[in-house]
């Protein structure tokens, strides 16, 4: 589904370079040059990664004269966490059922034969 915000966030997070950029921005604002420094790629390639992150709402870019700082925007990650939460509850219920079943099997095994 084009334009699905959750899909945009997952697509943005799928790349390790973009995840590293987000980790850096979680520490504070940075320029494109600062973000590009640790990566063996061109500024143009970093800019493409930033556009993907910006489209997903994970970063914003400000304007301060000639300086365009990038900022981390955590709200889309909260949406991912909320979406994943429903599955956490699902698996917790399944694990509880498995635990109950295993406990029952152990009790039946430990009972002496009559």
Secondary structure as GFF3:
##gff-version 3
##sequence-region A 1 114
A	DSSP	alpha_helix	5	13	.	.	.	ID=ss1
A	DSSP	alpha_helix	16	25	.	.	.	ID=ss2
A	DSSP	alpha_helix	32	36	.	.	.	ID=ss3
A	DSSP	alpha_helix	43	55	.	.	.	ID=ss4
A	DSSP	beta_strand	59	61	.	.	.	ID=ss5
A	DSSP	beta_strand	70	72	.	.	.	ID=ss6
A	DSSP	alpha_helix	75	110	.	.	.	ID=ss7
###
